[in-house]
């Protein structure tokens, strides 16, 4: 079989993008005025490029641009009509609010959340189980050595802490909150909106007896891993 540089198949990424309505993303971008300060890169193309970077695990703008340049025949499958430049992508990342991507995430969650449930879960209480945890994203300590607050004892803890809450049957977060890495985990407890009868599982970093009393009063069950 002869070699052909023209890509004729249907990439897995293109199949994934079929689940995403480009018109809805355009509506989110226009409604939130997220395109006001971005000159070239439209919201949908920006989203597609950044999602591509996440899936490919790229760590820099250079990697993203070079990676796309290496596969020029495939970008038409992604709904992109031009090859983005590093300066254009840098400007879009700087000027387009992160709220734009947040709104896309929760729009997709609302649209597909009923399809995420694990049908293998047949115990009623498991459908009521919520899980909460956090993870810290470091800020390249070799470059940003001054990031973070100055504690009285110990070293600086620079970075971003991501707090997430998910339903056990779905497996993806429905509540996400960002804080500095030094922020205590229990602040997330005050941002929860749980209904009576549900279970929430967490580790000991979230211990807050005042909030636990409120859980008890509202009929919310909690489990803390010692």
VEXDREN-2710 file (C-alpha; in Angstrom, 1 decimal):
% VEXDREN-2710
k/r/px/py/pz
1/UNK/0.0/0.0/0.0
2/UNK/1.4/3.3/-1.0
3/UNK/2.1/6.1/1.4
4/UNK/-0.2/9.1/1.4
5/UNK/0.4/12.3/3.5
6/UNK/-3.3/13.3/3.2
7/UNK/-5.2/12.3/6.3
8/UNK/-8.5/10.7/5.1
9/UNK/-9.7/9.0/8.3
10/UNK/-11.7/10.4/11.2
11/UNK/-9.3/11.3/14.1
12/UNK/-10.5/10.3/17.6
13/UNK/-10.2/14.0/18.6
14/UNK/-12.6/15.0/15.8
15/UNK/-15.1/12.3/17.0
16/UNK/-14.8/13.8/20.5
17/UNK/-15.5/17.3/19.1
18/UNK/-18.8/16.0/17.5
19/UNK/-20.2/15.9/21.0
20/UNK/-19.6/19.6/21.4
21/UNK/-21.9/22.2/19.7
22/UNK/-19.6/24.9/18.2
23/UNK/-22.6/27.2/17.9
24/UNK/-23.2/26.9/21.7
25/UNK/-19.6/27.8/22.4
26/UNK/-19.9/30.8/20.0
27/UNK/-23.0/31.9/22.0
28/UNK/-21.2/31.5/25.3
29/UNK/-18.3/33.6/23.9
30/UNK/-20.6/36.4/22.6
31/UNK/-22.9/36.5/25.5
32/UNK/-20.1/36.8/28.0
33/UNK/-18.3/39.4/25.9
34/UNK/-15.3/37.1/25.9
35/UNK/-14.3/38.1/22.4
36/UNK/-14.2/41.8/23.1
37/UNK/-10.5/42.1/23.7
38/UNK/-9.3/39.2/21.4
39/UNK/-8.5/40.4/17.9
40/UNK/-8.0/37.1/15.9
41/UNK/-8.7/33.8/17.7
42/UNK/-12.4/33.1/18.0
43/UNK/-13.7/31.3/21.1
44/UNK/-14.4/27.9/19.5
45/UNK/-10.9/27.7/17.9
46/UNK/-9.3/28.8/21.2
47/UNK/-11.2/26.1/23.0
48/UNK/-10.3/23.4/20.5
49/UNK/-6.6/24.3/20.6
50/UNK/-6.4/24.3/24.4
51/UNK/-8.3/21.0/24.6
52/UNK/-5.8/19.6/22.1
53/UNK/-2.9/20.8/24.3
54/UNK/-4.4/19.2/27.4
55/UNK/-4.9/15.8/25.6
56/UNK/-1.4/15.9/24.2
57/UNK/0.0/17.0/27.6
58/UNK/1.8/20.0/26.2
59/UNK/3.4/22.4/28.7
60/UNK/4.2/25.4/26.6
61/UNK/2.8/27.6/23.8
62/UNK/5.8/26.5/21.7
63/UNK/4.9/22.8/22.0
64/UNK/1.3/23.5/21.1
65/UNK/2.1/25.5/18.0
66/UNK/4.9/23.1/16.8
67/UNK/2.6/20.1/17.5
68/UNK/-0.1/21.5/15.3
69/UNK/2.4/22.5/12.6
70/UNK/3.5/18.9/12.4
71/UNK/-0.1/17.8/11.4
72/UNK/-1.3/20.6/9.1
73/UNK/-3.6/18.2/7.1
74/UNK/-5.6/17.3/10.2
75/UNK/-6.7/20.7/11.4
76/UNK/-9.7/20.8/9.0
77/UNK/-11.2/17.9/10.9
78/UNK/-11.1/20.1/14.0
79/UNK/-13.1/22.9/12.5
80/UNK/-10.1/25.3/12.4
81/UNK/-9.5/27.1/9.2
82/UNK/-6.0/28.5/9.9
83/UNK/-2.8/27.6/11.7
84/UNK/-2.5/29.6/14.9
85/UNK/0.7/31.5/15.8
86/UNK/2.3/31.6/19.2
87/UNK/1.8/35.3/19.6
88/UNK/-1.9/35.0/18.7
89/UNK/-2.4/32.2/21.2
90/UNK/-0.5/34.1/23.8
91/UNK/-2.7/37.1/23.4
92/UNK/-5.9/35.1/23.5
93/UNK/-4.8/33.3/26.7
94/UNK/-4.0/36.7/28.3
95/UNK/-7.2/38.6/27.2
96/UNK/-9.9/35.9/27.1
97/UNK/-11.3/35.3/30.6
98/UNK/-10.9/31.9/32.2
99/UNK/-14.7/32.2/32.9
100/UNK/-15.2/31.4/29.3
101/UNK/-13.8/27.9/29.7
102/UNK/-15.5/27.4/33.0
103/UNK/-18.9/28.1/31.4
104/UNK/-18.2/25.6/28.6
105/UNK/-17.3/22.9/31.2
106/UNK/-20.5/23.4/33.2
107/UNK/-22.6/23.6/30.0
108/UNK/-21.1/20.2/29.0
109/UNK/-21.7/18.8/32.5
110/UNK/-25.4/19.8/32.5
111/UNK/-25.8/18.4/29.0
112/UNK/-24.2/15.0/29.6
113/UNK/-24.5/14.4/33.3
114/UNK/-27.4/11.9/33.0
115/UNK/-25.2/9.9/30.6
116/UNK/-22.3/9.7/33.1
117/UNK/-24.1/7.6/35.7
118/UNK/-22.6/4.2/36.3
119/UNK/-25.3/1.6/35.6
120/UNK/-23.3/-1.0/37.5
121/UNK/-24.2/0.8/40.7
122/UNK/-27.3/-0.9/42.1
123/UNK/-27.2/0.3/45.7
124/UNK/-29.4/3.3/46.3
125/UNK/-27.0/4.9/48.8
126/UNK/-24.2/4.9/46.3
127/UNK/-26.2/7.2/44.0
128/UNK/-26.2/9.7/46.9
129/UNK/-22.5/9.5/47.6
130/UNK/-20.4/12.7/47.0
131/UNK/-16.6/12.7/47.2
132/UNK/-14.5/15.8/48.0
133/UNK/-10.7/16.2/47.7
134/UNK/-8.1/18.7/46.6
135/UNK/-4.8/18.7/44.6
136/UNK/-2.0/21.2/44.4
137/UNK/-0.6/22.5/41.1
138/UNK/3.0/23.7/41.7
139/UNK/4.1/27.0/40.1
140/UNK/7.5/25.9/38.7
141/UNK/9.5/26.6/41.9
142/UNK/12.7/26.9/39.9
143/UNK/11.2/30.0/38.1
144/UNK/8.7/31.5/40.5
145/UNK/10.6/31.1/43.7
146/UNK/8.8/34.1/45.2
147/UNK/5.3/32.7/44.8
148/UNK/3.2/32.1/47.8
149/UNK/2.9/33.7/51.2
150/UNK/5.8/34.0/53.8
151/UNK/4.9/31.7/56.7
152/UNK/6.5/32.3/60.1
153/UNK/7.9/28.8/60.1
154/UNK/8.8/26.6/57.2
155/UNK/9.1/27.3/53.4
156/UNK/6.8/29.1/51.0
157/UNK/4.1/27.0/49.5
158/UNK/3.6/28.5/46.1
159/UNK/1.0/27.1/43.8
160/UNK/-2.7/26.7/43.1
161/UNK/-4.9/24.3/45.0
162/UNK/-7.9/22.8/43.1
163/UNK/-10.8/21.7/45.3
164/UNK/-13.3/19.3/43.6
165/UNK/-16.5/17.7/44.5
166/UNK/-18.0/14.8/42.4
167/UNK/-20.7/12.3/42.5
168/UNK/-19.4/8.7/42.9
169/UNK/-21.6/7.4/40.1
170/UNK/-20.4/10.1/37.6
171/UNK/-16.7/10.3/38.2
172/UNK/-16.2/14.0/37.1
173/UNK/-16.4/17.1/39.3
174/UNK/-19.6/19.2/39.4
175/UNK/-18.1/21.7/41.8
176/UNK/-14.6/23.2/41.3
177/UNK/-12.9/25.9/43.3
178/UNK/-9.4/27.4/43.1
179/UNK/-7.4/28.8/46.0
180/UNK/-3.8/29.5/46.8
181/UNK/-1.8/26.4/47.7
182/UNK/-1.5/27.7/51.3
183/UNK/-5.3/27.9/51.8
184/UNK/-6.7/25.4/54.2
185/UNK/-9.0/22.8/52.6
186/UNK/-11.9/23.3/55.0
187/UNK/-12.9/26.6/53.3
188/UNK/-14.5/24.4/50.6
189/UNK/-17.1/23.1/53.1
190/UNK/-18.8/26.5/53.2
191/UNK/-19.3/26.4/49.4
192/UNK/-21.1/23.1/49.4
193/UNK/-24.9/22.9/48.7
194/UNK/-26.0/19.4/49.8
195/UNK/-29.5/18.2/50.2
196/UNK/-30.9/16.1/53.0
197/UNK/-30.1/12.4/52.8
198/UNK/-26.8/12.6/50.8
199/UNK/-23.4/11.3/51.9
200/UNK/-20.2/13.3/51.6
201/UNK/-16.8/11.6/52.0
202/UNK/-13.6/13.6/52.6
203/UNK/-10.2/13.3/54.3
204/UNK/-9.2/14.9/57.7
205/UNK/-8.0/18.1/56.0
206/UNK/-11.7/19.2/55.8
207/UNK/-12.5/18.8/59.5
208/UNK/-14.7/21.7/60.6
209/UNK/-17.0/20.8/63.5
210/UNK/-19.2/23.9/63.1
211/UNK/-20.0/22.8/59.5
212/UNK/-20.4/19.2/60.6
213/UNK/-23.0/20.3/63.0
214/UNK/-24.8/22.1/60.2
215/UNK/-24.6/18.9/58.1
216/UNK/-26.2/17.0/61.0
217/UNK/-29.0/19.5/61.4
218/UNK/-29.7/19.4/57.7
219/UNK/-29.7/15.6/57.5
220/UNK/-26.5/15.3/55.5
221/UNK/-24.3/12.3/56.3
222/UNK/-20.5/12.8/56.3
223/UNK/-17.5/10.4/56.5
224/UNK/-14.0/11.6/57.3
225/UNK/-11.0/9.4/56.6
226/UNK/-8.7/9.5/59.6
END
